[in-house]
Structures are given as C-alpha cells and as structure tokens.
Amino acid sequence: MTQVESFHHALKFKYDLCIGCSHCTGVCPTGAIHVEEGKPILDSNRCIDCGRCYLACPVSAIYIEQDDFQTIYNYKFPILLLPSIFSAQFPERINQRAILSAIYHLGFKYVYEVEKSIDVLKDAMIHAITDDNKEKPVISTYCPAIVRLIQVKFPSLVNNLLLVKPPLDLTSLYIKKAFIEQGIAEEDIGIFYVSPCAAKIAAIKSPVGDKKSHINGVINMNFFYNKVFRIIKQGIYELRKEESDFDSLSRNNLLWSLTEGEINLLPEGRNLAIDEVHNVSDFLEKIENEDITDIDFLELRACDESCAGGILCPGNRFLIAERQKKRAKKSNHRVSKKENELLKYKDYLLDHIGVGKVLPRSMDKLDDDISVAMRKMKKSFELNSYLPQVDCRICGYQTCKDLSDAIANNQADLKQCIFIQRILEQTDKLTQAEAIKINKQIWGDKKFDKNTLKGMNLE
C-alpha cells in the first residue's frame, strides 16, 4: 500500500464572514494558520483537521465540508455506517427504535454501527502490545487527527503507530465483502458514514497508510441529527418492530469511542488514555524527549471526552458520554456470531487488517535539499534569537519561532514583528508610515481605518 501524496482537508474558510480576529491562529496545535491581509492562511502540510479553529471562530467563518446527501439515492443499496454515539445525541425520551425507524425513512436499506468490528481489532492490538519487536509505547491509530499530529509534529514517533485499520474501515470492508457474496454488484453498494469530526472526513478522502477507503460518502453528524430529529418530531416515519443492529454491540464495544475505551480492552500493563489535542501534544513531547518511559500503549484522542466531544456532535459531550455509558450498562459483555454476523468474517478481516507504513511529514522541514535546509535552520535559529519570545501573534504567526521559519523560507519579513518595528523607528531605520504599511499587509486596511477614532475621546 502506498502513502498518499497530500493531505485532504475538511476544514474550509468563508472569507466573506472572517473578521480577522486570529482566534484560529492561537488555538491551532501545529501552528498551521497565519494571517495575511486580515485573513487566515492555511498551511496544508501542517493542518491535522482537529477542528480547534472551527470551535474558536466567533463568527462561524470556518465550516466543514460534507458530501451531498442526495448522492445516497444514486445507489440501489445505500448503507449507513453510524458511530454508536449517534443515538446518544438524542434526549433519553427518544428511544433507539424511533431513531432507527427515522433513518430508514430517509431511504437507507441497511444501518450498521461502526463498532461491530472492535472484537476483531482487539486481537490485533493485543498482538502488537505483546510483540517484543514493536517499538513502545504502541500508539493507537483510531483517531486520524492524532495520526496526522504525529506525522507533522512528532515524526520520530511514526514507527510507534499501530498499523491496523480503524473500526470504520474494518466494518466497511466487511459490508462490501458480505454484500458482494450475496450477489450484489459492487457499483450498486453505496456506503455512507456519519462523522462526528472533521478528521474522519479527511481520513476517508485521503487515507494515511492505505490506498483508498470503501466509504462512498461522508455526512456531517450535526446535519444528519437535525434531519433525523425533524422526522421523529413530525412523526412521519413507520415504526419498525425491532431495533436491529442497535442491539448487536457488546458493553466494551459501546465504550470504545469514549476516553479509556481502548485501554479497557487490553491486558494488564502501563496503558494510558489521553484526550484533547493540546494535552496529547504536551504528553507526546515528553515521550519524544524520553522524560516519560516504560509505557506499553497510548490511547490518544484529539477531542475532549473523545468522540463524545467531536466538533460535529450536536449534543453536550458530557451528556453524550453519560448516555453512552448507560446504554453500555444494559448491554451484554459479549456478542455471539449470531448477533454480530461480522464475526463470521473474522479471518478475512484479520488478513486485511494491516495498513502501509505511515511516513513522517515534519512541519519543521525547511527544504528537500538537506544542505539548504541546514542553512535555513541556522538562519531561523539566529532570527528567533532576535525576536522577543512573547508570541503575541501581531506579526500574523502563532509564535516567534513560526515567524523566524517563515522568514528563513522567504515567506515573511523580520519587520513584521511589532517590537522590531519600534526598535527600527527609534533608530530612524523605519518610519511610522512604513510600519503602518507593513501592519496593513498583515491585518488588512480595515483595522487601520482612521474613521474608527471619530467621536472617541482619547484624552
């Protein structure tokens, strides 16, 4: 399997709404956004689609793409893949049967919850942890934002990644195999996934370590929730007699998408679960520096409360987690092959569970030519020593180091630093007019409009 050449990004900007506040620049865990002419500019190689910028934007100028919902009707057998936390978005007065009935009313022929394949994945995880040849700690690849975070910010840890397909890919692989065996033409099968986050959308469009996804389309969970909830409130669906696939997940499978969901399935050892991307980044830095050692397995999730805190989840993450745990308590510890037919394909899935090597994509890479990169690195280090290290973002970049890297790559100028400007003005090497011109190039003309001061008493 081959490595994809570039990242697909689900996060997009609406520049007509953007007010140039730079909130998105400040929260990005990889410094993937800087400001030019008052607008955010995305560094495609750094962005991991974690969605922190989406949550921080005060004017909803950042949106997340999704496929046209109408494309489900292009297939004779539209099949829906749901994360089990979807039903936990709804108030408890709405039962599973009503939710499932409303989904079928929309035109889907079959509905499966993604976590059906976790019993297969569990075996591969345990095998990796107990393999003495595998670098420790073994790092979960369930969260695609974390995989990309490691690629771009902690490239030395890519060999620690568990190179197996996540539940979404395993379950879709099973569906494709099972339906084709029933005599259904592959082109008639349309598999659609309801995503709780931007990272999973990006991972489906450009899988890391795999050639392609079996998913034909991705649906924004917030959009889909509103669509299903509207049908339920209007009462225009036919109530099904059974809850179907919603009954076929074990307790452990239901808890998988929550924090500690993976490590609860593993044998005794030093296994840690960390959620929220900045917490993860801080911890990985300690791992990379060998400040923390002797860990067997790391379950890392980009969102607070893991998938319950996905940026496309319409509900409150704490209530979602509570509802999911309540559902898990009512479920069996184990599910039989009769209840979960996917288990009949266990050998087939294990044969196809692996993915190709994940390659590093260091965000600090300054040039493909090592000698040129070394010169630029030296220049960046020297420039950074002149900067004030206050990371004020007035230059348009997240940190002084990011600015110095951009200058070394001829993408920025040292005069963009407001402190350097003041020093140059004091030594008559820069006029106020020149300084204002530089700042306008960063923040746009609007923020320097003289009419803003009219009527203000500045004395």
Contacts in CASP RR format, 6 or more apart in sequence:
PFRMAT RR
TARGET T0000
AUTHOR 0000-0000-0000
METHOD contacts of the structure
MODEL  1
MTQVESFHHALKFKYDLCIGCSHCTGVCPTGAIHVEEGKPILDSNRCIDC
GRCYLACPVSAIYIEQDDFQTIYNYKFPILLLPSIFSAQFPERINQRAIL
SAIYHLGFKYVYEVEKSIDVLKDAMIHAITDDNKEKPVISTYCPAIVRLI
QVKFPSLVNNLLLVKPPLDLTSLYIKKAFIEQGIAEEDIGIFYVSPCAAK
IAAIKSPVGDKKSHINGVINMNFFYNKVFRIIKQGIYELRKEESDFDSLS
RNNLLWSLTEGEINLLPEGRNLAIDEVHNVSDFLEKIENEDITDIDFLEL
RACDESCAGGILCPGNRFLIAERQKKRAKKSNHRVSKKENELLKYKDYLL
DHIGVGKVLPRSMDKLDDDISVAMRKMKKSFELNSYLPQVDCRICGYQTC
KDLSDAIANNQADLKQCIFIQRILEQTDKLTQAEAIKINKQIWGDKKFDK
NTLKGMNLE
1 209 0 8 1.000
1 210 0 8 1.000
1 211 0 8 1.000
1 355 0 8 1.000
1 356 0 8 1.000
2 209 0 8 1.000
2 211 0 8 1.000
2 356 0 8 1.000
3 208 0 8 1.000
3 209 0 8 1.000
3 356 0 8 1.000
3 357 0 8 1.000
3 358 0 8 1.000
3 359 0 8 1.000
4 206 0 8 1.000
4 207 0 8 1.000
4 208 0 8 1.000
4 209 0 8 1.000
6 44 0 8 1.000
6 206 0 8 1.000
7 44 0 8 1.000
7 45 0 8 1.000
7 47 0 8 1.000
7 49 0 8 1.000
7 148 0 8 1.000
7 202 0 8 1.000
7 206 0 8 1.000
7 361 0 8 1.000
8 202 0 8 1.000
8 205 0 8 1.000
8 206 0 8 1.000
9 42 0 8 1.000
9 44 0 8 1.000
9 47 0 8 1.000
9 49 0 8 1.000
9 202 0 8 1.000
10 49 0 8 1.000
10 64 0 8 1.000
10 65 0 8 1.000
10 198 0 8 1.000
10 199 0 8 1.000
10 201 0 8 1.000
10 202 0 8 1.000
10 205 0 8 1.000
11 42 0 8 1.000
11 47 0 8 1.000
11 49 0 8 1.000
11 51 0 8 1.000
11 53 0 8 1.000
11 54 0 8 1.000
11 62 0 8 1.000
11 63 0 8 1.000
11 64 0 8 1.000
11 198 0 8 1.000
12 62 0 8 1.000
12 63 0 8 1.000
12 64 0 8 1.000
12 65 0 8 1.000
13 39 0 8 1.000
13 40 0 8 1.000
13 42 0 8 1.000
13 61 0 8 1.000
13 62 0 8 1.000
14 60 0 8 1.000
14 61 0 8 1.000
14 62 0 8 1.000
14 63 0 8 1.000
15 39 0 8 1.000
15 61 0 8 1.000
17 59 0 8 1.000
17 60 0 8 1.000
17 61 0 8 1.000
18 38 0 8 1.000
18 39 0 8 1.000
18 40 0 8 1.000
18 59 0 8 1.000
18 61 0 8 1.000
19 58 0 8 1.000
19 59 0 8 1.000
19 61 0 8 1.000
20 35 0 8 1.000
20 38 0 8 1.000
20 39 0 8 1.000
20 40 0 8 1.000
20 443 0 8 1.000
21 58 0 8 1.000
21 59 0 8 1.000
22 35 0 8 1.000
22 40 0 8 1.000
22 393 0 8 1.000
22 396 0 8 1.000
23 53 0 8 1.000
23 56 0 8 1.000
23 57 0 8 1.000
23 58 0 8 1.000
24 33 0 8 1.000
24 40 0 8 1.000
24 52 0 8 1.000
24 53 0 8 1.000
24 56 0 8 1.000
24 57 0 8 1.000
24 62 0 8 1.000
25 31 0 8 1.000
25 33 0 8 1.000
25 34 0 8 1.000
25 35 0 8 1.000
25 40 0 8 1.000
25 393 0 8 1.000
25 396 0 8 1.000
25 397 0 8 1.000
25 398 0 8 1.000
26 33 0 8 1.000
26 56 0 8 1.000
26 393 0 8 1.000
26 398 0 8 1.000
27 52 0 8 1.000
27 53 0 8 1.000
27 55 0 8 1.000
27 56 0 8 1.000
28 46 0 8 1.000
28 47 0 8 1.000
28 52 0 8 1.000
28 53 0 8 1.000
28 398 0 8 1.000
29 48 0 8 1.000
29 50 0 8 1.000
29 52 0 8 1.000
29 149 0 8 1.000
29 153 0 8 1.000
29 277 0 8 1.000
29 278 0 8 1.000
29 281 0 8 1.000
30 46 0 8 1.000
30 47 0 8 1.000
30 48 0 8 1.000
30 149 0 8 1.000
30 152 0 8 1.000
30 153 0 8 1.000
30 363 0 8 1.000
31 43 0 8 1.000
31 46 0 8 1.000
31 363 0 8 1.000
31 397 0 8 1.000
31 398 0 8 1.000
31 399 0 8 1.000
31 402 0 8 1.000
32 42 0 8 1.000
32 43 0 8 1.000
32 46 0 8 1.000
32 47 0 8 1.000
32 48 0 8 1.000
32 363 0 8 1.000
33 40 0 8 1.000
33 41 0 8 1.000
33 42 0 8 1.000
33 43 0 8 1.000
33 47 0 8 1.000
33 53 0 8 1.000
33 398 0 8 1.000
34 40 0 8 1.000
34 41 0 8 1.000
34 43 0 8 1.000
34 396 0 8 1.000
34 397 0 8 1.000
34 398 0 8 1.000
34 402 0 8 1.000
34 406 0 8 1.000
35 41 0 8 1.000
35 393 0 8 1.000
35 396 0 8 1.000
35 397 0 8 1.000
35 442 0 8 1.000
35 443 0 8 1.000
36 396 0 8 1.000
36 441 0 8 1.000
36 442 0 8 1.000
37 441 0 8 1.000
37 442 0 8 1.000
37 443 0 8 1.000
37 444 0 8 1.000
38 442 0 8 1.000
38 443 0 8 1.000
38 444 0 8 1.000
38 446 0 8 1.000
38 447 0 8 1.000
40 53 0 8 1.000
43 363 0 8 1.000
45 152 0 8 1.000
45 361 0 8 1.000
45 363 0 8 1.000
46 152 0 8 1.000
46 363 0 8 1.000
48 145 0 8 1.000
48 148 0 8 1.000
48 149 0 8 1.000
48 152 0 8 1.000
48 199 0 8 1.000
48 277 0 8 1.000
48 302 0 8 1.000
49 144 0 8 1.000
49 145 0 8 1.000
49 148 0 8 1.000
49 197 0 8 1.000
49 198 0 8 1.000
49 199 0 8 1.000
49 201 0 8 1.000
49 202 0 8 1.000
50 145 0 8 1.000
50 149 0 8 1.000
50 198 0 8 1.000
50 199 0 8 1.000
50 277 0 8 1.000
50 302 0 8 1.000
50 303 0 8 1.000
51 62 0 8 1.000
51 145 0 8 1.000
51 197 0 8 1.000
51 198 0 8 1.000
51 199 0 8 1.000
51 311 0 8 1.000
52 277 0 8 1.000
53 62 0 8 1.000
54 62 0 8 1.000
54 63 0 8 1.000
54 64 0 8 1.000
54 198 0 8 1.000
54 311 0 8 1.000
55 311 0 8 1.000
64 198 0 8 1.000
64 201 0 8 1.000
64 220 0 8 1.000
64 311 0 8 1.000
64 312 0 8 1.000
65 201 0 8 1.000
66 195 0 8 1.000
66 201 0 8 1.000
66 218 0 8 1.000
66 219 0 8 1.000
66 220 0 8 1.000
66 223 0 8 1.000
67 192 0 8 1.000
67 217 0 8 1.000
67 218 0 8 1.000
67 219 0 8 1.000
69 219 0 8 1.000
69 223 0 8 1.000
69 227 0 8 1.000
71 216 0 8 1.000
71 217 0 8 1.000
72 78 0 8 1.000
72 106 0 8 1.000
72 107 0 8 1.000
72 108 0 8 1.000
72 190 0 8 1.000
72 192 0 8 1.000
73 107 0 8 1.000
75 188 0 8 1.000
75 189 0 8 1.000
75 190 0 8 1.000
75 216 0 8 1.000
76 184 0 8 1.000
76 188 0 8 1.000
77 109 0 8 1.000
77 110 0 8 1.000
77 179 0 8 1.000
77 184 0 8 1.000
77 188 0 8 1.000
77 189 0 8 1.000
77 190 0 8 1.000
78 107 0 8 1.000
78 108 0 8 1.000
78 109 0 8 1.000
78 190 0 8 1.000
78 192 0 8 1.000
79 108 0 8 1.000
79 109 0 8 1.000
79 110 0 8 1.000
79 111 0 8 1.000
79 112 0 8 1.000
79 175 0 8 1.000
79 179 0 8 1.000
79 189 0 8 1.000
79 190 0 8 1.000
79 191 0 8 1.000
79 192 0 8 1.000
80 103 0 8 1.000
80 108 0 8 1.000
80 110 0 8 1.000
80 111 0 8 1.000
80 112 0 8 1.000
80 192 0 8 1.000
80 193 0 8 1.000
80 194 0 8 1.000
81 112 0 8 1.000
81 113 0 8 1.000
81 114 0 8 1.000
81 168 0 8 1.000
81 171 0 8 1.000
81 172 0 8 1.000
81 175 0 8 1.000
81 191 0 8 1.000
81 192 0 8 1.000
81 193 0 8 1.000
81 194 0 8 1.000
81 215 0 8 1.000
82 103 0 8 1.000
82 111 0 8 1.000
82 112 0 8 1.000
82 113 0 8 1.000
82 114 0 8 1.000
82 194 0 8 1.000
83 113 0 8 1.000
83 114 0 8 1.000
83 115 0 8 1.000
83 194 0 8 1.000
83 195 0 8 1.000
83 196 0 8 1.000
83 221 0 8 1.000
83 257 0 8 1.000
83 307 0 8 1.000
84 113 0 8 1.000
84 114 0 8 1.000
84 115 0 8 1.000
84 249 0 8 1.000
84 253 0 8 1.000
84 254 0 8 1.000
84 256 0 8 1.000
84 257 0 8 1.000
84 324 0 8 1.000
84 327 0 8 1.000
85 196 0 8 1.000
85 257 0 8 1.000
85 258 0 8 1.000
85 307 0 8 1.000
85 308 0 8 1.000
85 313 0 8 1.000
85 320 0 8 1.000
85 324 0 8 1.000
86 99 0 8 1.000
86 194 0 8 1.000
86 196 0 8 1.000
86 221 0 8 1.000
86 224 0 8 1.000
86 225 0 8 1.000
87 96 0 8 1.000
87 99 0 8 1.000
87 246 0 8 1.000
87 323 0 8 1.000
87 327 0 8 1.000
88 308 0 8 1.000
88 320 0 8 1.000
88 321 0 8 1.000
88 323 0 8 1.000
88 324 0 8 1.000
88 327 0 8 1.000
89 221 0 8 1.000
89 225 0 8 1.000
89 313 0 8 1.000
89 314 0 8 1.000
89 315 0 8 1.000
89 320 0 8 1.000
90 99 0 8 1.000
90 225 0 8 1.000
90 229 0 8 1.000
92 323 0 8 1.000
94 229 0 8 1.000
94 232 0 8 1.000
96 243 0 8 1.000
96 246 0 8 1.000
97 239 0 8 1.000
97 240 0 8 1.000
97 242 0 8 1.000
97 243 0 8 1.000
98 232 0 8 1.000
98 237 0 8 1.000
98 239 0 8 1.000
99 228 0 8 1.000
99 232 0 8 1.000
99 246 0 8 1.000
100 111 0 8 1.000
100 240 0 8 1.000
100 243 0 8 1.000
100 244 0 8 1.000
100 245 0 8 1.000
100 246 0 8 1.000
101 237 0 8 1.000
101 238 0 8 1.000
101 239 0 8 1.000
101 240 0 8 1.000
102 228 0 8 1.000
102 231 0 8 1.000
102 232 0 8 1.000
102 237 0 8 1.000
103 111 0 8 1.000
103 228 0 8 1.000
104 111 0 8 1.000
104 237 0 8 1.000
104 240 0 8 1.000
105 231 0 8 1.000
105 236 0 8 1.000
105 237 0 8 1.000
105 238 0 8 1.000
106 227 0 8 1.000
106 228 0 8 1.000
106 231 0 8 1.000
108 192 0 8 1.000
110 175 0 8 1.000
111 244 0 8 1.000
111 245 0 8 1.000
112 171 0 8 1.000
112 175 0 8 1.000
112 245 0 8 1.000
113 245 0 8 1.000
113 246 0 8 1.000
113 248 0 8 1.000
113 249 0 8 1.000
114 167 0 8 1.000
114 168 0 8 1.000
114 171 0 8 1.000
114 193 0 8 1.000
115 167 0 8 1.000
115 171 0 8 1.000
115 249 0 8 1.000
115 253 0 8 1.000
115 254 0 8 1.000
115 256 0 8 1.000
115 257 0 8 1.000
116 167 0 8 1.000
116 171 0 8 1.000
116 174 0 8 1.000
116 245 0 8 1.000
116 248 0 8 1.000
116 249 0 8 1.000
116 253 0 8 1.000
116 340 0 8 1.000
116 342 0 8 1.000
117 167 0 8 1.000
117 170 0 8 1.000
117 171 0 8 1.000
117 174 0 8 1.000
117 342 0 8 1.000
117 349 0 8 1.000
118 167 0 8 1.000
118 252 0 8 1.000
118 253 0 8 1.000
118 256 0 8 1.000
118 265 0 8 1.000
119 250 0 8 1.000
119 253 0 8 1.000
119 335 0 8 1.000
119 340 0 8 1.000
119 343 0 8 1.000
119 346 0 8 1.000
120 170 0 8 1.000
120 342 0 8 1.000
120 343 0 8 1.000
120 346 0 8 1.000
120 349 0 8 1.000
120 350 0 8 1.000
120 353 0 8 1.000
121 164 0 8 1.000
121 165 0 8 1.000
121 166 0 8 1.000
121 167 0 8 1.000
121 170 0 8 1.000
121 353 0 8 1.000
122 265 0 8 1.000
123 350 0 8 1.000
124 162 0 8 1.000
124 164 0 8 1.000
124 350 0 8 1.000
124 353 0 8 1.000
124 354 0 8 1.000
125 138 0 8 1.000
125 140 0 8 1.000
125 162 0 8 1.000
125 164 0 8 1.000
125 262 0 8 1.000
125 265 0 8 1.000
125 266 0 8 1.000
125 297 0 8 1.000
126 266 0 8 1.000
126 267 0 8 1.000
128 134 0 8 1.000
128 138 0 8 1.000
128 162 0 8 1.000
128 164 0 8 1.000
129 138 0 8 1.000
129 266 0 8 1.000
129 267 0 8 1.000
129 271 0 8 1.000
129 296 0 8 1.000
129 297 0 8 1.000
130 267 0 8 1.000
135 159 0 8 1.000
135 160 0 8 1.000
136 160 0 8 1.000
136 294 0 8 1.000
136 295 0 8 1.000
136 296 0 8 1.000
137 160 0 8 1.000
137 287 0 8 1.000
137 295 0 8 1.000
137 296 0 8 1.000
137 297 0 8 1.000
137 298 0 8 1.000
138 160 0 8 1.000
138 162 0 8 1.000
138 296 0 8 1.000
138 297 0 8 1.000
138 298 0 8 1.000
139 146 0 8 1.000
139 150 0 8 1.000
139 157 0 8 1.000
139 160 0 8 1.000
139 161 0 8 1.000
139 162 0 8 1.000
139 297 0 8 1.000
139 298 0 8 1.000
139 300 0 8 1.000
140 146 0 8 1.000
140 162 0 8 1.000
140 262 0 8 1.000
140 297 0 8 1.000
140 298 0 8 1.000
140 299 0 8 1.000
140 300 0 8 1.000
141 147 0 8 1.000
141 161 0 8 1.000
141 162 0 8 1.000
141 163 0 8 1.000
141 164 0 8 1.000
141 166 0 8 1.000
141 355 0 8 1.000
141 358 0 8 1.000
142 166 0 8 1.000
142 167 0 8 1.000
142 262 0 8 1.000
142 299 0 8 1.000
142 301 0 8 1.000
143 199 0 8 1.000
143 300 0 8 1.000
143 301 0 8 1.000
143 302 0 8 1.000
143 306 0 8 1.000
144 166 0 8 1.000
144 199 0 8 1.000
144 200 0 8 1.000
144 202 0 8 1.000
144 203 0 8 1.000
144 208 0 8 1.000
145 197 0 8 1.000
145 199 0 8 1.000
145 277 0 8 1.000
145 302 0 8 1.000
146 277 0 8 1.000
146 280 0 8 1.000
146 300 0 8 1.000
146 301 0 8 1.000
146 302 0 8 1.000
147 161 0 8 1.000
147 203 0 8 1.000
147 208 0 8 1.000
147 358 0 8 1.000
148 199 0 8 1.000
148 202 0 8 1.000
148 208 0 8 1.000
148 361 0 8 1.000
149 277 0 8 1.000
149 280 0 8 1.000
149 281 0 8 1.000
149 284 0 8 1.000
149 302 0 8 1.000
150 157 0 8 1.000
150 158 0 8 1.000
150 160 0 8 1.000
150 161 0 8 1.000
150 284 0 8 1.000
150 358 0 8 1.000
151 158 0 8 1.000
151 208 0 8 1.000
151 358 0 8 1.000
151 359 0 8 1.000
151 360 0 8 1.000
151 361 0 8 1.000
152 361 0 8 1.000
152 362 0 8 1.000
152 363 0 8 1.000
153 281 0 8 1.000
153 284 0 8 1.000
153 362 0 8 1.000
153 363 0 8 1.000
154 284 0 8 1.000
154 285 0 8 1.000
154 287 0 8 1.000
154 288 0 8 1.000
155 360 0 8 1.000
155 361 0 8 1.000
155 362 0 8 1.000
156 288 0 8 1.000
156 360 0 8 1.000
157 284 0 8 1.000
157 287 0 8 1.000
157 288 0 8 1.000
158 358 0 8 1.000
158 359 0 8 1.000
158 360 0 8 1.000
161 358 0 8 1.000
163 209 0 8 1.000
163 354 0 8 1.000
163 355 0 8 1.000
163 356 0 8 1.000
163 357 0 8 1.000
163 358 0 8 1.000
164 353 0 8 1.000
164 354 0 8 1.000
164 355 0 8 1.000
165 173 0 8 1.000
165 210 0 8 1.000
165 352 0 8 1.000
165 353 0 8 1.000
165 354 0 8 1.000
165 355 0 8 1.000
167 256 0 8 1.000
168 193 0 8 1.000
168 200 0 8 1.000
168 204 0 8 1.000
168 215 0 8 1.000
169 207 0 8 1.000
169 210 0 8 1.000
169 213 0 8 1.000
169 214 0 8 1.000
170 349 0 8 1.000
170 353 0 8 1.000
171 342 0 8 1.000
172 191 0 8 1.000
172 193 0 8 1.000
172 213 0 8 1.000
172 214 0 8 1.000
172 215 0 8 1.000
173 214 0 8 1.000
173 349 0 8 1.000
173 352 0 8 1.000
174 342 0 8 1.000
174 345 0 8 1.000
174 348 0 8 1.000
174 349 0 8 1.000
175 189 0 8 1.000
175 191 0 8 1.000
175 214 0 8 1.000
176 186 0 8 1.000
176 189 0 8 1.000
176 191 0 8 1.000
176 214 0 8 1.000
177 345 0 8 1.000
177 348 0 8 1.000
178 341 0 8 1.000
178 345 0 8 1.000
179 189 0 8 1.000
180 186 0 8 1.000
180 189 0 8 1.000
190 216 0 8 1.000
190 217 0 8 1.000
191 214 0 8 1.000
191 215 0 8 1.000
191 216 0 8 1.000
191 217 0 8 1.000
192 215 0 8 1.000
192 216 0 8 1.000
192 217 0 8 1.000
192 218 0 8 1.000
192 219 0 8 1.000
193 200 0 8 1.000
193 204 0 8 1.000
193 215 0 8 1.000
193 217 0 8 1.000
193 218 0 8 1.000
193 219 0 8 1.000
194 219 0 8 1.000
194 220 0 8 1.000
194 221 0 8 1.000
194 224 0 8 1.000
195 201 0 8 1.000
195 204 0 8 1.000
195 218 0 8 1.000
195 219 0 8 1.000
195 220 0 8 1.000
195 221 0 8 1.000
195 312 0 8 1.000
196 221 0 8 1.000
196 307 0 8 1.000
196 309 0 8 1.000
196 310 0 8 1.000
196 311 0 8 1.000
196 312 0 8 1.000
196 313 0 8 1.000
197 302 0 8 1.000
197 303 0 8 1.000
197 307 0 8 1.000
197 310 0 8 1.000
197 311 0 8 1.000
197 312 0 8 1.000
198 311 0 8 1.000
198 312 0 8 1.000
199 302 0 8 1.000
200 218 0 8 1.000
201 218 0 8 1.000
203 213 0 8 1.000
204 213 0 8 1.000
204 215 0 8 1.000
204 217 0 8 1.000
204 218 0 8 1.000
205 213 0 8 1.000
205 218 0 8 1.000
207 213 0 8 1.000
207 355 0 8 1.000
208 355 0 8 1.000
208 358 0 8 1.000
209 355 0 8 1.000
209 356 0 8 1.000
209 357 0 8 1.000
209 358 0 8 1.000
210 355 0 8 1.000
210 356 0 8 1.000
220 312 0 8 1.000
221 312 0 8 1.000
221 313 0 8 1.000
221 314 0 8 1.000
222 312 0 8 1.000
222 313 0 8 1.000
222 314 0 8 1.000
225 314 0 8 1.000
226 314 0 8 1.000
231 237 0 8 1.000
247 339 0 8 1.000
248 335 0 8 1.000
248 339 0 8 1.000
248 340 0 8 1.000
249 331 0 8 1.000
249 335 0 8 1.000
249 340 0 8 1.000
250 331 0 8 1.000
250 332 0 8 1.000
250 333 0 8 1.000
250 334 0 8 1.000
250 335 0 8 1.000
251 328 0 8 1.000
251 329 0 8 1.000
251 331 0 8 1.000
251 332 0 8 1.000
251 333 0 8 1.000
252 261 0 8 1.000
252 264 0 8 1.000
252 265 0 8 1.000
252 328 0 8 1.000
252 333 0 8 1.000
253 335 0 8 1.000
254 324 0 8 1.000
254 327 0 8 1.000
254 328 0 8 1.000
254 331 0 8 1.000
255 261 0 8 1.000
255 264 0 8 1.000
255 324 0 8 1.000
255 325 0 8 1.000
255 328 0 8 1.000
256 262 0 8 1.000
256 265 0 8 1.000
257 306 0 8 1.000
257 307 0 8 1.000
257 308 0 8 1.000
257 324 0 8 1.000
258 305 0 8 1.000
258 306 0 8 1.000
258 307 0 8 1.000
258 308 0 8 1.000
258 321 0 8 1.000
258 324 0 8 1.000
258 325 0 8 1.000
259 273 0 8 1.000
259 275 0 8 1.000
259 299 0 8 1.000
259 301 0 8 1.000
259 305 0 8 1.000
259 306 0 8 1.000
260 273 0 8 1.000
260 299 0 8 1.000
261 273 0 8 1.000
261 299 0 8 1.000
261 306 0 8 1.000
262 273 0 8 1.000
262 297 0 8 1.000
262 299 0 8 1.000
263 271 0 8 1.000
263 272 0 8 1.000
263 273 0 8 1.000
263 297 0 8 1.000
263 299 0 8 1.000
266 296 0 8 1.000
266 297 0 8 1.000
269 296 0 8 1.000
269 297 0 8 1.000
270 294 0 8 1.000
270 295 0 8 1.000
270 296 0 8 1.000
270 297 0 8 1.000
271 295 0 8 1.000
271 296 0 8 1.000
271 297 0 8 1.000
271 298 0 8 1.000
271 299 0 8 1.000
272 295 0 8 1.000
272 297 0 8 1.000
272 298 0 8 1.000
272 299 0 8 1.000
273 298 0 8 1.000
273 299 0 8 1.000
273 300 0 8 1.000
273 301 0 8 1.000
274 280 0 8 1.000
274 283 0 8 1.000
274 298 0 8 1.000
274 299 0 8 1.000
274 300 0 8 1.000
274 301 0 8 1.000
275 300 0 8 1.000
275 301 0 8 1.000
275 302 0 8 1.000
275 303 0 8 1.000
275 304 0 8 1.000
275 305 0 8 1.000
275 306 0 8 1.000
276 301 0 8 1.000
276 302 0 8 1.000
276 303 0 8 1.000
276 304 0 8 1.000
277 302 0 8 1.000
277 303 0 8 1.000
280 300 0 8 1.000
280 301 0 8 1.000
280 302 0 8 1.000
283 292 0 8 1.000
283 298 0 8 1.000
283 300 0 8 1.000
284 300 0 8 1.000
286 292 0 8 1.000
287 295 0 8 1.000
287 298 0 8 1.000
301 307 0 8 1.000
303 309 0 8 1.000
303 310 0 8 1.000
303 311 0 8 1.000
303 317 0 8 1.000
304 317 0 8 1.000
305 317 0 8 1.000
305 318 0 8 1.000
305 320 0 8 1.000
305 321 0 8 1.000
307 313 0 8 1.000
308 317 0 8 1.000
308 318 0 8 1.000
308 320 0 8 1.000
308 321 0 8 1.000
308 324 0 8 1.000
309 317 0 8 1.000
309 320 0 8 1.000
310 317 0 8 1.000
313 320 0 8 1.000
335 343 0 8 1.000
336 343 0 8 1.000
337 343 0 8 1.000
337 344 0 8 1.000
342 349 0 8 1.000
364 405 0 8 1.000
365 373 0 8 1.000
366 372 0 8 1.000
366 373 0 8 1.000
366 376 0 8 1.000
366 377 0 8 1.000
366 380 0 8 1.000
366 405 0 8 1.000
366 408 0 8 1.000
366 409 0 8 1.000
367 373 0 8 1.000
367 376 0 8 1.000
376 408 0 8 1.000
376 409 0 8 1.000
377 408 0 8 1.000
379 407 0 8 1.000
379 408 0 8 1.000
380 401 0 8 1.000
380 404 0 8 1.000
380 405 0 8 1.000
380 407 0 8 1.000
380 408 0 8 1.000
381 404 0 8 1.000
383 403 0 8 1.000
383 404 0 8 1.000
383 407 0 8 1.000
383 408 0 8 1.000
383 414 0 8 1.000
384 400 0 8 1.000
384 401 0 8 1.000
384 404 0 8 1.000
386 414 0 8 1.000
386 420 0 8 1.000
387 400 0 8 1.000
387 403 0 8 1.000
387 404 0 8 1.000
387 417 0 8 1.000
387 419 0 8 1.000
387 420 0 8 1.000
388 400 0 8 1.000
388 417 0 8 1.000
388 419 0 8 1.000
389 400 0 8 1.000
390 400 0 8 1.000
390 419 0 8 1.000
391 398 0 8 1.000
391 399 0 8 1.000
391 400 0 8 1.000
392 418 0 8 1.000
394 417 0 8 1.000
394 418 0 8 1.000
394 439 0 8 1.000
394 442 0 8 1.000
395 403 0 8 1.000
395 412 0 8 1.000
395 416 0 8 1.000
395 417 0 8 1.000
395 418 0 8 1.000
395 442 0 8 1.000
396 403 0 8 1.000
396 416 0 8 1.000
396 442 0 8 1.000
396 443 0 8 1.000
397 403 0 8 1.000
397 406 0 8 1.000
397 412 0 8 1.000
397 416 0 8 1.000
400 417 0 8 1.000
403 412 0 8 1.000
403 416 0 8 1.000
403 417 0 8 1.000
406 412 0 8 1.000
407 413 0 8 1.000
407 414 0 8 1.000
413 438 0 8 1.000
414 420 0 8 1.000
415 421 0 8 1.000
415 424 0 8 1.000
415 430 0 8 1.000
415 435 0 8 1.000
415 438 0 8 1.000
416 438 0 8 1.000
416 442 0 8 1.000
418 439 0 8 1.000
421 430 0 8 1.000
421 435 0 8 1.000
421 438 0 8 1.000
424 430 0 8 1.000
424 435 0 8 1.000
425 431 0 8 1.000
425 432 0 8 1.000
425 435 0 8 1.000
436 448 0 8 1.000
439 448 0 8 1.000
440 447 0 8 1.000
440 448 0 8 1.000
END
